[in-house]
């Protein structure tokens, strides 16, 4: 089977805040591929990447990069420039998914529900008067609130604010990770993540994974520290609710123009309403990541899923660049 793929490269690492998580994801993908007979090289992209690709051109690439250039479409754009097939979404779709307010606007326009929000750049926050702006935010959105960077993953810089006095500190912390903060209503309910995998029949939702953090908030520590979060795969949802979260995830994948693989984070309110939170175009593949749990819950093998996605990308070939 590896002969059908040629040289397989898994890109992982990079220079984002999520470098360590990315390396763990990359190693997990490589191990999974080797388990099903596919040899793959783990490559940490740096200034030598293009020279390496010139000397040993990959036939297909699996991106396990998180944060920054790994998820905003930049590296995918370079691969398209080189005509190298890769697993994952086109650069434009990655940019859209990476910008959380833009993604929320698109899915809302498509008829999906998402918590009300405001996106506030650091310059606006500083120049128009932080105190007065924060008062207006609370007046509009109420409490509690979720404050998080408009771009980024792994819940870095994200905080739940229950009291007015904690909002300013949360904003300052958020601005250390991004120039713009997304402040949205914090919806209490059942948190689930739904992975969507595409095959020849189109995008298919895997079983939802239910997330129950021990400390109540699914932050960076809860995501990547063993024992900090309880997971249920499949999620403990009524059949009709499970069908609805699957529908919402597939719909978000489609309207955002995503391809091959994505993971949508949702919350189900006590009234059974499914709310879209955000989508990840390059889901984590670590030992505590949600996508491998969903793959296992579906009765599938992670290495086989990654192999099939690589074969699909290889058949698709390199993207043709748009000429203006």
N, C-alpha and C positions, 0 to 999 in steps of 0.2 A: 504493500500500500504506500510506503514512503517513496518508492520509486515513481509513483504517479505525481508526487508533489515536488520532486526535485529538492533544491536547497530551501529549507524552512528556517526562517529567523523569527525569534520571539523578542520583540523590543521591550525592555523593562529597565527601570531605574530613572535616569534623567535627573533633573535638578530641581524638581518641584518640592513642596513641603511633604508630598506623599511618596518620596523616593523609596523609603524602606518598604512601604506597603506594596509598591509597584514591583520591587525586586522579589518579594515573597510571592506575588501573583505570577510573575514570570517563571519562577522556579516550579511553581505548581503546574503551570501549563506545560512546561518542558517535561516534567515527570509524567504527567498524564499522557502526553503524546508518545513518549518512549514506551509506556506501558502497552500501547496499542501498536507498537512497531514503527513509529515515525520518529526519525532522528531530527532534532531541532537544535539550533545554536541560540543560546541566550546572549543578546547583544545589548550593552548599556550605551545608548546613543550619546555621542559627544562630537567634538570637532573632527574626529577621524571617520565618522560614519560614512560620508559620501565616498571617501577614498576606499574604505573597506568594501562598500557596495560596488565600486568600480572594479575592484580586484576580484571579488567573489560575489557576484550579483545573486541576490535571493530570487527564487522563483515565486515565493509567496511569503507574506509577513503576517504574523499575529501580533497586534499591539496590546501589551499589558501595561502601558504607561498610564499613570493616573495624575490628574492635576495638570495645569498649565498646558504645554504644547501637546501632551498626550491626549487630552480630551477636547481641546478647543479647535481641533481640525488642522493645526499647523503642520504636525509631522505627517498626517495623512495627505496634506497638500503637497508636501515634498515627495512622498511616495508616488502620488499621481504625476508629478512633474517628471519623475524618473520612469514612469510607466510600469511600476512594480505593483502587482495585485496585493491586496491586503484585506484581512477580515475586518469588518466594521463599516461604520456609516461614512458617507461622503463628507468632505470637509465642511460644506455649508450647513449640513444637518448637525454636525458636531458643534459648530459655533452657536447655532440656535439653541441646542440642548444645554450647552455650557452656560449660557446667559439665562439664569433662572427666571427673571421677570419676563423676558421675551418668550420663553417656553410656556410660562403660565398663561400669558396673553393668547398664545396660539391655541392651547388646549381649551381654554375658556371659550374662545370663538368657535371651536368645534363642538361645543355643547357639554364639555366636561366641567365638573365643579372643582374649584380650587379656592383656598382661603383668601380672603381679601388682604391686600398688601399695599405697601408703598416702597419704592426704591429710592434711596437717598444717597447721592454722591457725597464724598467727604468734603469737597469744596462748598457745596450747598449747606451742609450741616454746620460748617464753620462760619461761612459768610453771612448767613441769614439768621443766625442766632440759635444755638443748640437748644437752649432752654425752651424757647417759644415753640420751636419745631417739635420737640418731644411732647410738649403739652398737646399740640394739635394731633399728633399721631395717636396718643392715648384717647383723645376725644373721639377720633374717627374709628379706630380699630378696637378700642377697649383693652382689657387685660384678661388673661395672660397673652404675651406676645412671643413669637420666635424671631430672633435676630440672627441673621447669617449672611455670609458674603454672597453677592450675586453670582459669583463663579467660584468653583472649588468643590472639593469633595471630602469624604471621610469626616464630615461634621466639624472640620477645623474652623474655629472662629464662631461657631454657632452656640447660642445660649437661649434658654427659656427665661423670660422675665415675668415674674408674678407680681412684682411691686413697682410702682412708678420710680422709686429711688434707685432701682437697679438698671434702669434703661440706659442712662448715660454711660455707665461703665461697660455695658454690653456693646454699645455702639463703638466705643473706643477700641475694645478688644477686636471687634469685627473688622475695623478699618486697618488693623495690622495684617490682615490677610487679603484684603481687596479694597479698591478705591470706592466701591459702592456697597452699601448695606441694603439687604432686603429685610424689611420688617413686615411680618405677616401675622394674622391672627393665629394663635396656637390652638389647634383643634385637639381636644382630648378624645381618645378613642382607641381602637385596636390598630396598631401600626403594622403594616404588611409591606413586603417587597415582592414584586412580580417580575420575573425574568421572562423576556420574550426572545425566542430563538426562531430564526427563519430557516425554512427548508423549501423544497420544490413546491410545496402546497401553500407557501406564504408564511407570515408570522404566526407563531403558536405560543401561547402562554403556558409556562410551566406552573406547577402548583405554587401557590403563594406561600411565602415564609412569614410567620408571625414573629414579631420582635417584642420581647418583654425585658427591658433593662432592669437590673437589680436596683439601681439608684433612681430609676424613673425616667431618665433622659438618655437617648441613644446617641451619645457623644463619641469622640474619638476613642477614649479609653474603653467605653462600653463595646465599641465595634471590634477592637483588636486585642483585648485582654481576655484570655480564656476565663470563663466563669463569671464574667461581668454582665452577661446577658443570657436569658433563656430564649431558645428558639423552638418553634413548632413548625415542622414541615411534613405534611401540609398544615397550613394555618387552621385554627379551630373556628371555622366559619360555617354558617349554614350553607347548604348547597347553592341556594339562589344568590347569596352574597359572594361566595367563591366564584360563581359564574360572572358576577358583575365586576369584581376586581380584575378578573382576566380580561373582560371586554374593555375596561377602561385602559388597562396597560397596552393592549394591542392597538386600541384606537390612538393613544398617545404616540406610540411607536410609528404609526402610519402618518398621522398629521404632521409630525415633526420631521418626516422624511428620513427616519432612521433605517438602518439596514443590518442584517445578519444577527445582531445581538444588542440587547439593551436591558436595563433594569429600572422599573418605575417604582417609586416610593409613594405609598398611599396611606391614608388613615380612614378607618371606617368608624363613623360616629355611633354613639349608642342608639341612634334612631335608624341606623343602617345606611346612612348616606356615605358614598365613597367620594373622598376628596383627594385630588391630585396634589402632591407636594413637589416632586421634582423627578427628573429622569437622568440616568447615567448611561452614556454611550459607550463606556469602557468599564463594565462592572468588575469589581475585585474578584480575584480567584484564590485568595489566601485560605488557610485552614479555618478561619472564622468568617469568611465572606458568605454572602447570601446566595449568590448564583450557584456555587457548587452544591449548597444544601438543596436548592430547588432541583438541580439536575438529579441528585440522588433520590429525592422524593418522587421524581417522575420515573424512577427505575432505570435511569440511563447512566452511562459512564462518562465522566468528564473528559477523559482523553478522546473518546469516540466523538463526542460533541465538537470538541475543538478540531479534531481531524476532519470531520464533515464540513465544518465551516471553512477550513483551509481549502478543501477540495472545491467547494462552491466558489470561493474567491479565485482560485486558480483557473477554473473554467470561465469565470467572468472576465478575467484578464485585467490589465491595467486600464485606468480611466483615461478617456480622451479629454484633454484640456480644452476649455472653451476659448475660442479666439474672438477677440473684440475688434 
